[in-house]
Amino acid sequence: MEILDIYDNNGNTTGRTIIRGDKNAILNDNEHVAIAVIFIENSNGEFLIQKRSELKGGKYAFTGGHVDSGETPLNAIKREVKEEIGVNISNDLIEEYGFMLYDVPLRYIYYLKKDIDINSIKVQKEEVEYVKNMDLEQINELIETNQMLESHKIMFNEFIKRKNIKKR
């Protein structure tokens, strides 16, 4: 059972919690759960993308997940990277690009410049089918053909805007 903190529109915890997946939980207009997503770019300008398992919808996405109660979004992204792809980024220089509101969750955006050997990745089979590196053109193709998770598409476009990377 995952317990999630409730955040306000400014990213502050409210002191309230909910159980993840509780269909009876009611969030007010100024209440959100938090999600953290990281965009990992290698030295060739490619981003680490994961193909989600069929249990998780089978679309492409970036690494991320819910922020557990009592956890910071930064600690959540470190945990999610370790859980989903078996890579420890706890000592890496992770850049934060703030959060955005899309749908119900506050979505925290992180970035890491790191070369990760794809062959060393051990995916969490329940969540991830496989990972690969893709350049901006390939990612845009996934977006245009609706193969990427909608929320991750929106977060990636926001990240690109905030990082001021020009799409090719």
C-alpha positions, 0 to 999 in steps of 0.5 A, spaced: 500 500 500 502 506 497 501 512 501 501 519 498 502 526 500 497 531 498 500 538 495 497 544 494 498 548 487 505 551 490 508 544 491 507 545 499 505 538 502 498 540 506 499 535 511 493 530 508 495 523 505 491 518 501 492 511 499 494 510 492 489 508 487 483 509 493 477 510 488 473 514 494 479 519 495 477 526 494 482 531 492 479 539 492 481 544 486 488 546 490 490 539 492 494 534 488 499 528 488 506 528 486 510 525 480 517 525 478 520 524 472 527 524 469 530 526 462 537 522 462 541 525 456 547 521 454 553 525 451 551 523 444 544 528 445 540 521 446 535 520 451 534 514 455 527 512 453 523 506 456 518 501 453 513 500 458 510 493 460 503 491 457 501 491 464 502 499 464 499 500 457 505 499 453 507 506 451 514 509 451 515 513 457 521 516 461 523 514 468 519 516 473 513 515 478 509 517 484 512 521 490 511 517 496 509 520 503 515 523 507 519 523 500 522 529 497 521 529 489 528 528 488 529 522 493 523 519 489 526 520 482 532 517 485 528 511 488 524 510 481 531 510 477 533 504 481 527 500 481 525 501 474 532 500 471 537 498 476 541 504 475 543 508 482 544 516 480 544 518 488 551 521 487 549 524 480 548 531 479 541 532 478 538 538 475 531 540 477 526 544 472 521 545 477 514 542 477 508 543 472 500 542 473 497 537 468 491 533 470 491 532 477 498 531 479 504 536 480 509 533 475 516 534 478 521 535 472 528 532 473 534 532 468 541 528 468 547 528 463 549 521 464 552 515 459 549 509 461 550 502 458 544 500 456 547 493 457 548 494 464 540 496 465 536 491 469 529 493 468 523 492 473 519 487 468 512 489 471 513 496 469 518 496 463 519 492 457 526 495 455 530 501 454 533 504 449 536 511 447 533 516 442 535 522 439 530 528 439 527 526 432 526 519 434 522 522 440 518 527 436 516 521 431 514 517 438 510 523 440 507 524 433 505 517 432 501 517 439 506 512 441 508 516 448 504 516 454 501 523 453 503 526 460 510 524 458 509 527 452 507 534 455 512 533 460 518 532 455 515 538 451 515 543 457 522 540 459 525 542 452 522 549 453 525 550 460 532 547 458 531 551 451 533 546 447 531 547 440 527 541 437 530 539 430 
